[in-house]
Amino acid sequence: MTAQPVETVEMDDAELIRRSRDDPEQFAALFDRYAHQIHHYVARRLSTQAADDITAETFLTAFRRRDSYDLARPLARPWLYGIATTLVARHRRDEERFLRALSRTGADPLPEPMADTVISRVAAQEEERRIAKALAGLSRGDRDVLLLVAWGDLSYEEVAQALDVPVGTVRSRLHRARKKARAAFGGDPTREEKQ
Amino acid sequence: MKEIQRFRASVPTITREAEESARARLLHEIHTPPAPARRRLPRLAWRIALAGAFSVVVGVGAVRLQAPPTTPVASVQELSERAAEAAEARGGVKPSPGQWLYVREKLAAPGDGVGVNLDERTTGEMWTSVDGKQIAWYQPSGELLVQGTHPGISAADLAEPPITPQELLSRIDKVTAESMARQFNSDGSPHEESREQRLFQAIYQLMGEQALSPEVRAALFRALPLIEGVAVRPDAMDADGRQGVAFSYTNDWARYELILSPDDFRYLGTYGVTVADRTIRYTDSDPVFLPAGTPLVLSAQLKAHLVDKAGQRP
């Protein structure tokens, strides 16, 4: 079931995709490079169960669209995150319901970090509730931008590529998302993030 | 913001199983020319495939695969005990003979061919007699169809004392072994399935479809850790988008999950997904290839209520 290993260490994503147009097997190496992080991002937004399926769908979709990949972009990360984000969007009602429920009850079924005292657990739960509330209050477009930056670690330019919007739009959505999130969360508005 | 960066950062990483399923689906796509026309199963056949044993349509090898542990056994014990205590504390209305349990569910809609489409939902209603022996639902024609149900063990049979986890397992074992001996796959091969598979599946179905007393429900929860290979998945979701914690069982073809609410351990729904490639052969239509990672079922129980007649809504 596993593909034969192909010497891909020196090849960037664009070269891999270029070769996969005539030799489709090569595409599997892209999966090995990115499946874990795509899954992690989606699992945080929805659940590991949804992420299992969406991860598979992301690479299937990417494979089917490989002919239209812009080979001038050496890294496929933004492209893949963009596809995953579109698939997450289909579950937006589930995501919103989950965030709203979490903001009310704080009952995230995730395993608790080790060595948590009771006090820090309560504080962590309170923080989770406020963050969930802050995220639930954002529009989907703003939330996508915020989480691609915060969780996907994408630059403005990469987010623009992922979502196929101008960089200016990314900047303004991020600014609005941060402002709203801070207001809902009650954090320090004077704290500046690096970009 | 640092807080947002921390939020849900401890989500479990992709399991080896899920990763291999996803890779398998990609490789299948890579190796296959454009998909052949896949016939949609008639709706009733699909419904029977769900209401009855899942493996009716599949030839399953005789080897019992040890399910990869997703969490330590201690967690299965813990979940089982907490779910059992919650069921006991919750209590329940005692059904009168002749009543039916009305269940309304949200389901992922059938996909092309076997399996379901996770992007679409449909709602299903069904009635189960409180003796557990019959199941009924409305056909598209409007006619109510009533028939005998798997696993052939009823809520009433289970409610006979002594109601202990071991005793219930042995009753379920006996009935499902007998009914399996009478079944053949649609390609004519004899139906073989591990004892663990039969037991888990029966419990899974009983919880979703039948009117179980709190004692029986609690005993079934306590029976789950006694089935080898049953594990816990802490991060499951039902068809209604409700997050839950699940008991899971994986055989050599598919993983099934019994999803509970993480707050009060109420039954929420089920999820099933294939973990290996399989070609399903029918006697009267073309074989169907299912790659690993094909979702088989996703359900959410929206309402469960006793009524006096099949076909009646509360």
Chai-1 contact restraints between the chains, C-beta under 6 A:
chainA,res_idxA,chainB,res_idxB,connection_type,confidence,min_distance_angstrom,max_distance_angstrom,comment,restraint_id
A,M1,B,A24,contact,1.0,0.0,6.0,A-B,restraint_1
A,P24,B,I30,contact,1.0,0.0,6.0,A-B,restraint_2
A,F31,B,R23,contact,1.0,0.0,6.0,A-B,restraint_3
A,F31,B,L26,contact,1.0,0.0,6.0,A-B,restraint_4
A,H36,B,I14,contact,1.0,0.0,6.0,A-B,restraint_5
A,H39,B,I14,contact,1.0,0.0,6.0,A-B,restraint_6
A,A43,B,V11,contact,1.0,0.0,6.0,A-B,restraint_7
A,R44,B,R8,contact,1.0,0.0,6.0,A-B,restraint_8
A,R44,B,V11,contact,1.0,0.0,6.0,A-B,restraint_9
A,S47,B,D235,contact,1.0,0.0,6.0,A-B,restraint_10
A,S47,B,M237,contact,1.0,0.0,6.0,A-B,restraint_11
A,T48,B,P12,contact,1.0,0.0,6.0,A-B,restraint_12
A,T48,B,D235,contact,1.0,0.0,6.0,A-B,restraint_13
A,Q49,B,A236,contact,1.0,0.0,6.0,A-B,restraint_14
A,Q49,B,M237,contact,1.0,0.0,6.0,A-B,restraint_15
A,A50,B,M237,contact,1.0,0.0,6.0,A-B,restraint_16
A,D52,B,A18,contact,1.0,0.0,6.0,A-B,restraint_17
A,D53,B,L118,contact,1.0,0.0,6.0,A-B,restraint_18
A,T55,B,A22,contact,1.0,0.0,6.0,A-B,restraint_19
A,A56,B,A22,contact,1.0,0.0,6.0,A-B,restraint_20
A,A56,B,R25,contact,1.0,0.0,6.0,A-B,restraint_21
A,A56,B,G293,contact,1.0,0.0,6.0,A-B,restraint_22
A,F59,B,L26,contact,1.0,0.0,6.0,A-B,restraint_23
A,L60,B,E29,contact,1.0,0.0,6.0,A-B,restraint_24
A,F63,B,E29,contact,1.0,0.0,6.0,A-B,restraint_25
A,R90,B,D119,contact,1.0,0.0,6.0,A-B,restraint_26
A,D94,B,G241,contact,1.0,0.0,6.0,A-B,restraint_27
A,R97,B,G241,contact,1.0,0.0,6.0,A-B,restraint_28
A,F98,B,Q243,contact,1.0,0.0,6.0,A-B,restraint_29
A,A107,B,D263,contact,1.0,0.0,6.0,A-B,restraint_30
A,P109,B,P234,contact,1.0,0.0,6.0,A-B,restraint_31
A,P109,B,Q243,contact,1.0,0.0,6.0,A-B,restraint_32
A,P109,B,V245,contact,1.0,0.0,6.0,A-B,restraint_33
A,P109,B,P262,contact,1.0,0.0,6.0,A-B,restraint_34
A,L110,B,S10,contact,1.0,0.0,6.0,A-B,restraint_35
A,P111,B,P234,contact,1.0,0.0,6.0,A-B,restraint_36
A,E127,B,E3,contact,1.0,0.0,6.0,A-B,restraint_37
A,I131,B,E3,contact,1.0,0.0,6.0,A-B,restraint_38
A,I131,B,F7,contact,1.0,0.0,6.0,A-B,restraint_39
A,A150,B,I4,contact,1.0,0.0,6.0,A-B,restraint_40
A,A150,B,Q5,contact,1.0,0.0,6.0,A-B,restraint_41
